[in-house]
Amino acid sequence: MGEKQQTRFQRGNFVVADIDRALTFYRDVLGFEETFRKGHNPDSYSFPVFEIPEEAEIGFSILSLPGQPRVMALSEVKNVPLEPVPHPRRGAIVLDVADPDAVMEGARKLGLQVYEEGRLETHDGRIGREIGIVDFDDNLVVIYLIPDAQ
């Protein structure tokens, strides 16, 4: 019998007010596929760990990318106000995208905040592009592209 790996990254998770609205960005612009959805579960472990009030109604969606199953989740919290995310932001997901211009255009069409593009320099000296985008619930997504070496 093999030894179990000590740690394996499973997925990131963002809390959102409306999964269907969030999917207009994560699915339709970023290219995630919704591979599982679960409705309200009053016994969900999300209540204590996210400190969600018990009167809330919650939902859960798992998102995948090609070759990356179940890499992202959206936890929906309804019927209670979601307080604004405090700044400075304390977390983000970072995505390597093939077409940052299309992603920026799609995000802007949804009315999302798209930060001014930055110059990305990698640990090994490659130069690329990086752009921050804020979703409907003030969660930060940073996209980047490092062109192939010429």
DSSP file with accessible surface (Angstrom, degrees, kcal/mol):
  #  RESIDUE AA STRUCTURE BP1 BP2  ACC     N-H-->O    O-->H-N    N-H-->O    O-->H-N    TCO  KAPPA ALPHA  PHI   PSI    X-CA   Y-CA   Z-CA
    1    1 A M              0   0  246      0, 0.0     2,-0.0     0, 0.0     0, 0.0   0.000 360.0 360.0 360.0 129.5    0.0    0.0    0.0
    2    2 A G        -     0   0   73      1,-0.1     2,-0.3     0, 0.0     0, 0.0  -0.302 360.0-104.3 -73.8 158.0    1.4    3.4   -1.0
    3    3 A E        -     0   0  181      1,-0.1     2,-0.2    -2,-0.0    -1,-0.1  -0.625  38.1-112.2 -82.0 137.4    2.0    6.2    1.3
    4    4 A K        -     0   0  181     -2,-0.3    -1,-0.1     1,-0.1     2,-0.0  -0.499  33.5-107.6 -71.8 135.8   -0.5    9.1    1.1
    5    5 A Q        -     0   0  129     -2,-0.2     3,-0.1     1,-0.1    -1,-0.1  -0.346  25.9-131.5 -58.5 140.1    0.8   12.4   -0.3
    6    6 A Q  S    S+     0   0  164      1,-0.2     2,-0.4    -3,-0.1    -1,-0.1   0.929  81.3   6.0 -64.6 -49.1    1.2   14.9    2.5
    7    7 A T        +     0   0  118      2,-0.0     2,-0.4    -3,-0.0    -1,-0.2  -0.999  58.4 176.8-142.1 137.2   -0.6   17.8    0.9
    8    8 A R        -     0   0  163     -2,-0.4     2,-0.4    -3,-0.1     0, 0.0  -0.990  32.8-123.2-138.5 127.8   -2.4   18.3   -2.4
    9    9 A F        +     0   0  154     -2,-0.4     3,-0.1     1,-0.2    -2,-0.0  -0.580  30.6 178.6 -70.3 125.6   -4.1   21.5   -3.5
   10   10 A Q        -     0   0   67     -2,-0.4     2,-0.3     1,-0.3    -1,-0.2   0.906  49.5 -46.8 -94.6 -57.9   -7.8   20.8   -4.2
   11   11 A R        -     0   0   80      2,-0.0    -1,-0.3    62,-0.0    61,-0.3  -0.968  41.5-112.2-170.7 160.3   -9.4   24.0   -5.1
   12   12 A G  E     -a   72   0A  17     59,-1.9    61,-1.5    -2,-0.3     2,-0.4  -0.565  31.5-155.2 -92.4 164.3   -9.9   27.7   -4.4
   13   13 A N  E     -a   73   0A  48     59,-0.2     2,-0.4    -2,-0.2    61,-0.2  -0.990  10.0-168.2-146.5 133.8  -13.3   29.0   -3.3
   14   14 A F  E     -a   74   0A  22     59,-2.1    61,-2.7    -2,-0.4     2,-0.4  -0.965  21.8-130.8-118.7 142.0  -15.0   32.4   -3.5
   15   15 A V  E     +a   75   0A  37     -2,-0.4     2,-0.3    59,-0.2    61,-0.2  -0.766  34.1 178.8 -86.4 132.6  -18.1   33.4   -1.6
   16   16 A V  E     -a   76   0A   0     59,-2.8    61,-2.3    -2,-0.4     3,-0.2  -0.927  36.2-136.0-133.6 158.6  -20.7   35.0   -3.9
   17   17 A A  S    S+     0   0   33     -2,-0.3     2,-0.3     1,-0.3    59,-0.1   0.736  97.0  20.7 -84.3 -23.7  -24.2   36.5   -3.6
   18   18 A D     >  -     0   0   51      1,-0.1     4,-2.6    57,-0.1    -1,-0.3  -0.869  59.9-162.2-152.1 109.4  -25.5   34.8   -6.7
   19   19 A I  H  > S+     0   0    1     -2,-0.3     4,-2.6     1,-0.2     5,-0.2   0.912  94.1  53.2 -60.3 -45.0  -24.0   31.8   -8.4
   20   20 A D  H  > S+     0   0   89      1,-0.2     4,-0.8     2,-0.2    -1,-0.2   0.915 111.8  45.2 -61.2 -41.3  -25.8   32.4  -11.7
   21   21 A R  H >> S+     0   0   95      1,-0.2     3,-1.1     2,-0.2     4,-0.5   0.936 112.3  51.9 -65.3 -44.3  -24.5   35.9  -11.9
   22   22 A A  H >X S+     0   0    1     -4,-2.6     4,-2.4     1,-0.3     3,-1.6   0.878 102.0  61.2 -60.0 -36.4  -21.0   34.9  -11.0
   23   23 A L  H 3X>S+     0   0    0     -4,-2.6     5,-1.9     1,-0.3     4,-1.8   0.776  88.0  71.0 -65.7 -22.6  -21.0   32.2  -13.7
   24   24 A T  H <<5S+     0   0   39     -3,-1.1    -1,-0.3    -4,-0.8    -2,-0.2   0.801 113.3  29.4 -63.5 -23.2  -21.5   35.0  -16.3
   25   25 A F  H <X>S+     0   0    0     -3,-1.6     5,-2.5    -4,-0.5     4,-1.3   0.871 125.7  41.1 -94.8 -56.1  -17.9   35.8  -15.5
   26   26 A Y  H  <5S+     0   0    0     -4,-2.4     6,-2.6     3,-0.2    -3,-0.2   0.889 130.8  24.8 -66.9 -37.8  -16.3   32.6  -14.4
   27   27 A R  T  X5S+     0   0   95     -4,-1.8     4,-0.9    -5,-0.2    -3,-0.2   0.935 129.0  38.1 -88.2 -55.6  -17.9   30.4  -17.1
   28   28 A D  T  4<S+     0   0   97     -5,-1.9    -3,-0.2     2,-0.1    -2,-0.1   0.781 131.4  22.9 -76.0 -28.3  -18.7   32.8  -19.9
   29   29 A V  T  <5S+     0   0   32     -4,-1.3    -3,-0.2    -6,-0.3    -1,-0.1   0.836 131.0  35.7-102.8 -48.1  -15.6   35.0  -19.8
   30   30 A L  T  4<S-     0   0   21     -5,-2.5    -3,-0.2    76,-0.1    -4,-0.1   0.675 102.5-121.6 -85.7 -18.4  -12.9   32.9  -18.1
   31   31 A G     <  +     0   0   45     -4,-0.9    -4,-0.2    -6,-0.3    -3,-0.1   0.607  54.3 151.4  92.3  12.6  -13.9   29.6  -19.6
   32   32 A F        -     0   0    8     -6,-2.6     2,-0.5    33,-0.1    -1,-0.2  -0.428  36.9-138.8 -69.3 154.0  -14.6   27.5  -16.5
   33   33 A E  E     -B   64   0A 127     31,-3.0    31,-2.6    -2,-0.1     2,-0.7  -0.955  12.9-127.6-113.3 132.5  -17.2   24.7  -16.8
   34   34 A E  E     +B   63   0A  55     -2,-0.5    29,-0.2    29,-0.2     3,-0.1  -0.705  34.4 170.7 -77.7 116.3  -19.7   24.1  -14.0
   35   35 A T  E     +     0   0A  61     27,-2.5     2,-0.3    -2,-0.7    28,-0.2   0.516  61.6  14.9-108.5  -6.5  -19.3   20.4  -13.2
   36   36 A F  E     -B   62   0A 109     26,-1.1    26,-2.9     2,-0.0     2,-0.4  -0.937  57.7-173.7-164.3 141.1  -21.3   20.1  -10.1
   37   37 A R  E     -B   61   0A 100     -2,-0.3     2,-0.4    24,-0.2    24,-0.2  -0.996   2.6-171.9-140.8 139.2  -23.9   22.2   -8.2
   38   38 A K  E     -B   60   0A 101     22,-3.0    22,-2.6    -2,-0.4     3,-0.1  -0.995  14.6-141.0-130.0 136.8  -25.5   21.6   -4.8
   39   39 A G        -     0   0   53     -2,-0.4    20,-0.1    20,-0.2    -1,-0.0   0.017  53.6 -33.5 -81.3-166.6  -28.4   23.5   -3.3
   40   40 A H        -     0   0   82     19,-0.1    -1,-0.2     1,-0.1    19,-0.1  -0.169  52.1-179.1 -56.4 133.6  -29.0   24.6    0.2
   41   41 A N    >   -     0   0   48     -3,-0.1     3,-2.1    17,-0.1    -1,-0.1  -0.904  14.6-162.6-135.0 104.7  -27.7   22.3    3.0
   42   42 A P  T 3  S+     0   0   87      0, 0.0    -1,-0.1     0, 0.0    14,-0.0   0.696  92.7  53.5 -65.1 -14.1  -28.4   23.6    6.5
   43   43 A D  T 3  S+     0   0  143     -3,-0.0    -3,-0.0     4,-0.0     0, 0.0   0.274  80.3 139.3 -99.4  10.3  -25.8   21.2    7.9
   44   44 A S    X   -     0   0   24     -3,-2.1     3,-1.4     1,-0.2    -4,-0.0  -0.243  58.8-134.2 -60.4 139.9  -23.0   22.4    5.6
   45   45 A Y  T 3> S+     0   0  180      1,-0.3     4,-1.8     2,-0.2     5,-0.2   0.694  99.7  78.2 -63.9 -18.4  -19.6   22.8    7.0
   46   46 A S  H 3> S+     0   0   22      1,-0.2     4,-2.4     2,-0.2     6,-0.5   0.836  80.7  67.7 -62.2 -31.7  -19.5   26.2    5.2
   47   47 A F  H <4>S+     0   0   25     -3,-1.4     5,-2.0     1,-0.2     4,-0.4   0.962 109.2  31.4 -56.5 -55.5  -21.7   27.7    8.0
   48   48 A P  H  45S+     0   0   82      0, 0.0     3,-0.4     0, 0.0    -1,-0.2   0.929 122.0  47.3 -71.5 -40.9  -19.1   27.6   10.7
   49   49 A V  H  <5S+     0   0   73     -4,-1.8    -2,-0.2     1,-0.2    -3,-0.2   0.840 121.0  36.0 -75.6 -29.3  -15.9   28.0    8.7
   50   50 A F  T  <5S-     0   0   88     -4,-2.4    -1,-0.2    -5,-0.2    -3,-0.1   0.412 108.1-125.1 -94.4  -0.4  -17.1   31.0    6.6
   51   51 A E  T   5 +     0   0  171     -4,-0.4    -4,-0.1    -3,-0.4    -2,-0.1   0.921  45.7 174.1  55.6  49.8  -19.0   32.3    9.7
   52   52 A I      < -     0   0   18     -5,-2.0    -1,-0.2    -6,-0.5    -2,-0.1  -0.718  37.1-109.1 -88.0 131.0  -22.3   32.4    7.7
   53   53 A P    >   -     0   0   57      0, 0.0     3,-2.0     0, 0.0    -1,-0.1  -0.305  25.4-122.4 -59.2 143.0  -25.3   33.3    9.8
   54   54 A E  T 3  S+     0   0  178      1,-0.3    -7,-0.0    -3,-0.0    -2,-0.0   0.725 108.3  64.4 -64.6 -19.9  -27.6   30.3   10.2
   55   55 A E  T 3  S+     0   0  129      2,-0.1    -1,-0.3    24,-0.0     2,-0.0   0.579  84.0 103.7 -79.9  -5.6  -30.6   32.1    8.6
   56   56 A A    <   -     0   0    4     -3,-2.0     2,-0.5   -14,-0.0    23,-0.2  -0.342  67.6-136.4 -71.9 155.5  -28.7   32.3    5.3
   57   57 A E  E     - C   0  78A  91     21,-2.3    21,-3.2    23,-0.1     2,-0.3  -0.957  27.9-165.6-109.4 130.5  -29.5   30.0    2.4
   58   58 A I  E     - C   0  77A  12     -2,-0.5     2,-0.3    19,-0.2    19,-0.2  -0.843  14.4-176.3-120.8 157.2  -26.4   28.7    0.7
   59   59 A G  E     - C   0  76A   7     17,-1.6    17,-2.2    -2,-0.3     2,-0.4  -0.907  12.3-146.7-140.1 169.4  -25.5   26.9   -2.5
   60   60 A F  E     -BC  38  75A  53    -22,-2.6   -22,-3.0    -2,-0.3     2,-0.4  -0.998   9.9-174.0-147.3 134.4  -22.3   25.5   -3.9
   61   61 A S  E     -BC  37  74A   0     13,-2.3    13,-2.4    -2,-0.4     2,-0.5  -0.998  12.1-151.1-132.6 133.6  -20.9   25.1   -7.4
   62   62 A I  E     -BC  36  73A   6    -26,-2.9   -27,-2.5    -2,-0.4   -26,-1.1  -0.894  15.4-160.9-103.9 133.8  -17.7   23.3   -8.5
   63   63 A L  E     -BC  34  72A   0      9,-3.5     9,-1.9    -2,-0.5     8,-0.7  -0.895   6.5-171.2-117.2 144.9  -15.9   24.6  -11.6
   64   64 A S  E     -B   33   0A  10    -31,-2.6   -31,-3.0    -2,-0.4     3,-0.0  -0.894  10.5-154.1-129.0 159.1  -13.4   22.9  -13.8
   65   65 A L  E >   - C   0  68A  36      3,-2.0     3,-3.0    -2,-0.3   -33,-0.1  -0.881  50.8 -71.1-122.6 160.1  -11.0   23.8  -16.6
   66   66 A P  T 3  S+     0   0  120      0, 0.0   -34,-0.0     0, 0.0    -1,-0.0  -0.289 124.3   2.2 -53.9 124.2   -9.7   21.4  -19.3
   67   67 A G  T 3  S+     0   0   81      1,-0.1    -3,-0.0    -3,-0.0     0, 0.0   0.488 120.1  85.3  76.5   2.1   -7.3   19.1  -17.6
   68   68 A Q  E X   - C   0  65A 102     -3,-3.0    -3,-2.0     0, 0.0     3,-0.8  -0.651  66.1-165.6-134.7  76.3   -8.0   20.7  -14.2
   69   69 A P  E 3   -     0   0A  74      0, 0.0    -5,-0.1     0, 0.0    -6,-0.1  -0.377  67.6  -5.7 -69.6 140.0  -11.1   19.1  -12.7
   70   70 A R  E 3  S+     0   0A 126      1,-0.1    -6,-0.2    -8,-0.1   -36,-0.0   0.814  81.8 144.8  52.3  44.9  -12.8   20.7   -9.7
   71   71 A V  E <   +     0   0A  35     -3,-0.8   -59,-1.9    -8,-0.7     2,-0.3   0.630  61.0  34.3 -90.1 -11.9  -10.2   23.4   -9.3
   72   72 A M  E     -aC  12  63A   4     -9,-1.9    -9,-3.5   -61,-0.3     2,-0.3  -0.985  62.3-166.0-144.1 149.9  -12.5   26.2   -8.2
   73   73 A A  E     -aC  13  62A   0    -61,-1.5   -59,-2.1    -2,-0.3     2,-0.5  -0.975   9.6-153.1-135.9 152.1  -15.7   26.6   -6.2
   74   74 A L  E     -aC  14  61A   0    -13,-2.4   -13,-2.3    -2,-0.3     2,-0.6  -0.996   9.0-160.1-121.9 124.3  -18.3   29.2   -5.7
   75   75 A S  E     -aC  15  60A   5    -61,-2.7   -59,-2.8    -2,-0.5     2,-0.4  -0.937  12.8-149.7-106.0 116.5  -20.2   29.3   -2.4
   76   76 A E  E     -aC  16  59A  21    -17,-2.2   -17,-1.6    -2,-0.6     2,-0.5  -0.709  11.0-169.4 -89.0 134.2  -23.4   31.2   -2.7
   77   77 A V  E     + C   0  58A   6    -61,-2.3     2,-0.3    -2,-0.4   -19,-0.2  -0.977  14.4 172.8-125.7 115.9  -24.8   33.0    0.4
   78   78 A K  E     + C   0  57A  78    -21,-3.2   -21,-2.3    -2,-0.5   -60,-0.1  -0.809  51.1  33.7-120.9 162.6  -28.3   34.4    0.1
   79   79 A N  S    S+     0   0  119     -2,-0.3    -1,-0.1   -23,-0.2   -21,-0.1   0.513 103.8  74.2  74.0   6.4  -30.9   36.0    2.4
   80   80 A V  S    S-     0   0   21    -23,-0.1     2,-0.1    -3,-0.1    -1,-0.1  -0.983  90.7-101.8-139.5 147.9  -28.2   37.8    4.5
   81   81 A P        -     0   0  111      0, 0.0     2,-0.7     0, 0.0    -3,-0.1  -0.465  28.6-137.5 -69.9 138.4  -26.2   40.9    3.5
   82   82 A L        -     0   0   71     -2,-0.1     3,-0.1    -5,-0.1   -65,-0.0  -0.887  20.6-133.5 -93.9 119.0  -22.6   40.2    2.4
   83   83 A E        -     0   0  153     -2,-0.7     0, 0.0     1,-0.1     0, 0.0  -0.394  34.2 -90.7 -66.6 148.7  -20.4   42.8    4.0
   84   84 A P        -     0   0  102      0, 0.0    -1,-0.1     0, 0.0    54,-0.1  -0.264  46.4-100.7 -58.3 147.7  -17.8   44.3    1.6
   85   85 A V        -     0   0   47     52,-0.2     4,-0.1    -3,-0.1     2,-0.0  -0.544  44.4-115.5 -68.8 127.6  -14.5   42.6    1.4
   86   86 A P        -     0   0   67      0, 0.0     4,-0.2     0, 0.0    -1,-0.1  -0.360  40.4 -96.7 -67.5 148.7  -12.0   44.5    3.5
   87   87 A H  S    S+     0   0  110      2,-0.1     2,-0.2     3,-0.1     3,-0.0  -0.886 103.6  55.2-112.1 145.0   -9.1   46.2    1.8
   88   88 A P  S    S-     0   0  110      0, 0.0     0, 0.0     0, 0.0     0, 0.0   0.465  99.9-121.4 -67.0 147.3   -6.3   45.5    1.3
   89   89 A R        -     0   0   54     -2,-0.2    -2,-0.1     1,-0.1     3,-0.1  -0.273  17.8-154.0 -60.2 148.6   -7.7   42.3   -0.3
   90   90 A R        +     0   0  201     -4,-0.2     2,-0.3     1,-0.1    -1,-0.1   0.364  66.1  19.3-109.9   2.7   -6.4   39.2    1.4
   91   91 A G        +     0   0   48      2,-0.0    49,-0.5     0, 0.0     2,-0.3  -0.992  52.8 171.8-165.4 162.5   -6.6   36.7   -1.4
   92   92 A A  E     -d  140   0B  45     -2,-0.3     2,-0.4    47,-0.1    49,-0.2  -0.969  29.4-121.1-161.6 162.0   -6.9   36.2   -5.2
   93   93 A I  E     -d  141   0B  26     47,-1.6    49,-2.9    -2,-0.3     2,-0.5  -0.896  25.5-149.4-106.5 150.8   -6.9   33.5   -7.8
   94   94 A V  E     -d  142   0B  90     -2,-0.4     2,-0.4    47,-0.2    49,-0.2  -0.984  14.1-170.0-124.3 125.6   -4.3   33.8  -10.5
   95   95 A L  E     -d  143   0B  30     47,-2.9    49,-2.1    -2,-0.5     2,-0.7  -0.967  21.6-142.0-125.1 131.6   -5.0   32.5  -14.0
   96   96 A D  E     -d  144   0B 106     -2,-0.4     2,-0.3    47,-0.2    49,-0.2  -0.800  34.0-172.1 -84.9 114.9   -2.7   32.0  -17.0
   97   97 A V        -     0   0   17     47,-2.5   -67,-0.0    -2,-0.7    -2,-0.0  -0.875  30.3-143.2-116.6 150.0   -5.0   32.9  -20.0
   98   98 A A  S    S+     0   0   96     -2,-0.3    -1,-0.1     1,-0.2    47,-0.0   0.807  96.9  28.2 -77.7 -30.5   -4.4   32.6  -23.7
   99   99 A D     >  +     0   0   85      1,-0.1     4,-1.9     2,-0.1     3,-0.3  -0.693  59.8 171.9-136.3  81.9   -6.2   35.9  -24.6
  100  100 A P  H  > S+     0   0    2      0, 0.0     4,-3.0     0, 0.0     5,-0.2   0.846  80.6  60.1 -62.1 -30.5   -6.2   38.5  -21.9
  101  101 A D  H  > S+     0   0   83      1,-0.2     4,-2.4     2,-0.2     5,-0.2   0.924 106.1  46.6 -63.9 -42.0   -7.7   41.1  -24.3
  102  102 A A  H  > S+     0   0   47     -3,-0.3     4,-2.6     2,-0.2    -1,-0.2   0.899 113.2  49.8 -65.9 -39.2  -10.8   39.0  -24.8
  103  103 A V  H  X S+     0   0   12     -4,-1.9     4,-2.6     2,-0.2     5,-0.2   0.939 111.6  48.1 -65.4 -44.6  -11.1   38.4  -21.0
  104  104 A M  H  X S+     0   0   12     -4,-3.0     4,-2.5     2,-0.2    -2,-0.2   0.926 112.9  48.7 -61.5 -43.1  -10.7   42.1  -20.3
  105  105 A E  H  X S+     0   0  108     -4,-2.4     4,-2.3    -5,-0.2    -2,-0.2   0.932 112.4  48.1 -62.5 -45.1  -13.3   43.0  -22.9
  106  106 A G  H  X S+     0   0   17     -4,-2.6     4,-1.2     1,-0.2    -1,-0.2   0.903 112.3  49.0 -62.7 -41.1  -15.8   40.3  -21.5
  107  107 A A  H  <>S+     0   0    0     -4,-2.6     5,-2.4     1,-0.2     3,-0.4   0.919 110.8  49.8 -65.8 -42.4  -15.3   41.6  -18.0
  108  108 A R  H ><5S+     0   0  138     -4,-2.5     3,-1.6     1,-0.2    -2,-0.2   0.897 105.6  57.0 -63.7 -38.6  -15.8   45.2  -19.0
  109  109 A K  H 3<5S+     0   0  158     -4,-2.3    -1,-0.2     1,-0.3    -2,-0.2   0.818 105.6  51.8 -62.4 -29.4  -19.0   44.2  -20.8
  110  110 A L  T 3<5S-     0   0   57     -4,-1.2    -1,-0.3    -3,-0.4    -2,-0.2   0.512 121.1-111.9 -80.8  -6.9  -20.3   42.8  -17.5
  111  111 A G  T < 5 +     0   0   66     -3,-1.6    -3,-0.2    -4,-0.3     2,-0.1   0.648  66.0 150.7  85.3  16.2  -19.5   46.0  -15.8
  112  112 A L      < -     0   0   15     -5,-2.4     2,-0.4    -6,-0.2    -1,-0.2  -0.460  53.9-101.7 -81.6 154.7  -16.6   44.6  -13.7
  113  113 A Q  E     -E  134   0B  95     21,-0.7    21,-2.4    22,-0.2     2,-0.5  -0.616  36.6-170.5 -75.6 125.5  -13.6   46.6  -12.6
  114  114 A V  E     -E  133   0B  23     -2,-0.4    19,-0.2    19,-0.2     3,-0.1  -0.981  15.6-139.1-118.6 118.4  -10.6   45.9  -14.7
  115  115 A Y        -     0   0   88     17,-3.1     3,-0.1    -2,-0.5     2,-0.0  -0.343  33.5 -84.6 -73.1 158.8   -7.4   47.4  -13.4
  116  116 A E        -     0   0  182      1,-0.1    16,-0.3    15,-0.1    -1,-0.1  -0.351  58.2 -98.0 -59.9 139.2   -4.8   49.0  -15.6
  117  117 A E        -     0   0   77     14,-0.1     2,-0.3    -3,-0.1    14,-0.2  -0.311  40.6-154.0 -63.5 142.0   -2.5   46.4  -17.1
  118  118 A G  E     -F  130   0B  27     12,-3.3    12,-2.0    -3,-0.1     2,-0.5  -0.770  19.7-109.0-114.4 162.5    0.9   45.8  -15.5
  119  119 A R  E     -F  129   0B 162     -2,-0.3     2,-0.5    10,-0.2    10,-0.2  -0.803  33.1-152.7 -89.5 125.8    4.2   44.5  -16.7
  120  120 A L  E     -F  128   0B  30      8,-2.4     8,-3.0    -2,-0.5     2,-0.5  -0.870  12.5-174.2-103.9 127.1    4.9   41.1  -15.4
  121  121 A E  E     -F  127   0B 114     -2,-0.5     6,-0.2     6,-0.2     5,-0.0  -0.987  18.8-142.8-120.0 122.2    8.5   39.9  -14.9
  122  122 A T    >   -     0   0   22      4,-2.7     3,-2.1    -2,-0.5     6,-0.0  -0.239  29.2 -99.7 -79.4 170.0    8.9   36.3  -13.9
  123  123 A H  T 3  S+     0   0  179      1,-0.3    -1,-0.1     2,-0.1    -2,-0.0   0.757 125.4  48.3 -59.8 -24.1   11.4   34.8  -11.5
  124  124 A D  T 3  S-     0   0   93      2,-0.1    -1,-0.3     0, 0.0    -2,-0.0   0.194 124.5 -98.8-106.7  17.0   13.5   33.7  -14.5
  125  125 A G  S <  S+     0   0   41     -3,-2.1     2,-0.1     1,-0.3    -2,-0.1   0.457  72.2 143.2  89.5   1.1   13.3   37.0  -16.4
  126  126 A R        -     0   0  116      1,-0.0    -4,-2.7    -5,-0.0     2,-0.4  -0.474  41.9-137.2 -74.1 149.8   10.5   36.4  -18.9
  127  127 A I  E     +F  121   0B  73     -6,-0.2    -6,-0.2    20,-0.1     2,-0.2  -0.897  35.9 142.0-113.3 135.1    8.3   39.4  -19.5
  128  128 A G  E     -F  120   0B   8     -8,-3.0    -8,-2.4    -2,-0.4     2,-0.4  -0.732  43.8 -84.7-148.2-161.8    4.5   39.3  -19.8
  129  129 A R  E     -FG 119 145B  54     16,-2.8    16,-2.0   -10,-0.2     2,-0.3  -0.913  29.4-172.9-119.4 145.0    1.2   41.0  -19.0
  130  130 A E  E     -FG 118 144B  73    -12,-2.0   -12,-3.3    -2,-0.4     2,-0.4  -0.999   3.0-178.7-140.1 141.4   -0.9   40.9  -15.8
  131  131 A I  E     - G   0 143B   2     12,-2.6    12,-2.9    -2,-0.3     2,-0.4  -0.996  17.4-142.4-141.7 130.7   -4.3   42.4  -15.2
  132  132 A G  E     - G   0 142B  12     -2,-0.4   -17,-3.1   -16,-0.3     2,-0.4  -0.756  18.1-174.8 -93.1 138.0   -6.5   42.4  -12.1
  133  133 A I  E     -EG 114 141B   0      8,-3.1     8,-3.0    -2,-0.4     2,-0.5  -0.999  14.2-147.5-132.0 136.5  -10.2   42.0  -12.4
  134  134 A V  E     -EG 113 140B   6    -21,-2.4   -21,-0.7    -2,-0.4     6,-0.2  -0.903  17.9-141.3-106.9 125.7  -12.7   42.3   -9.6
  135  135 A D    >   -     0   0    7      4,-2.8     3,-1.7    -2,-0.5   -22,-0.2  -0.053  38.2 -83.2 -75.6-176.2  -15.8   40.1   -9.8
  136  136 A F  T 3  S+     0   0   59      1,-0.3    -1,-0.1     2,-0.1  -114,-0.0   0.723 130.0  47.1 -61.1 -22.1  -19.4   41.0   -8.8
  137  137 A D  T 3  S-     0   0   27      2,-0.1    -1,-0.3  -122,-0.0   -52,-0.2   0.123 121.7-100.0-111.3  19.1  -18.6   40.2   -5.1
  138  138 A D  S <  S+     0   0   39     -3,-1.7     2,-0.4     1,-0.3    -2,-0.1   0.700  73.5 146.2  70.9  22.1  -15.3   42.1   -4.8
  139  139 A N        -     0   0   21   -124,-0.1    -4,-2.8   -50,-0.0     2,-0.4  -0.747  46.5-125.4 -86.3 140.2  -13.2   38.9   -5.2
  140  140 A L  E     -dG  92 134B  31    -49,-0.5   -47,-1.6    -2,-0.4     2,-0.4  -0.732  25.7-177.2 -95.2 130.8   -9.9   39.5   -7.1
  141  141 A V  E     -dG  93 133B   0     -8,-3.0    -8,-3.1    -2,-0.4     2,-0.5  -0.995   8.7-161.8-121.3 125.7   -8.9   37.5  -10.1
  142  142 A V  E     -dG  94 132B  28    -49,-2.9   -47,-2.9    -2,-0.4     2,-0.3  -0.951   8.0-167.3-109.6 123.7   -5.5   38.2  -11.6
  143  143 A I  E     +dG  95 131B   0    -12,-2.9   -12,-2.6    -2,-0.5     2,-0.3  -0.806   9.1 178.2-105.8 152.5   -5.0   37.1  -15.2
  144  144 A Y  E     -dG  96 130B  63    -49,-2.1   -47,-2.5    -2,-0.3     2,-0.3  -0.984  18.2-162.8-149.6 161.5   -1.6   36.9  -16.9
  145  145 A L  E     - G   0 129B  40    -16,-2.0   -16,-2.8    -2,-0.3   -25,-0.2  -0.968   0.8-170.7-144.3 129.5    0.1   35.9  -20.2
  146  146 A I        -     0   0   23     -2,-0.3   -18,-0.2   -18,-0.2     3,-0.1  -0.970  29.3-132.0-117.7 107.7    3.7   35.3  -20.8
  147  147 A P        -     0   0   69      0, 0.0   -20,-0.1     0, 0.0     3,-0.1  -0.249  30.7 -95.1 -58.4 149.3    4.3   35.0  -24.5
  148  148 A D        -     0   0  145      1,-0.1     2,-0.0     0, 0.0     0, 0.0  -0.304  51.8 -89.6 -60.8 148.2    6.4   32.0  -25.7
  149  149 A A              0   0  102      1,-0.1    -1,-0.1    -3,-0.1   -23,-0.0  -0.328 360.0 360.0 -60.2 138.4   10.1   32.8  -26.2
  150  150 A Q              0   0  220     -3,-0.1    -1,-0.1    -2,-0.0     0, 0.0  -0.452 360.0 360.0 -80.6 360.0   10.8   33.9  -29.7
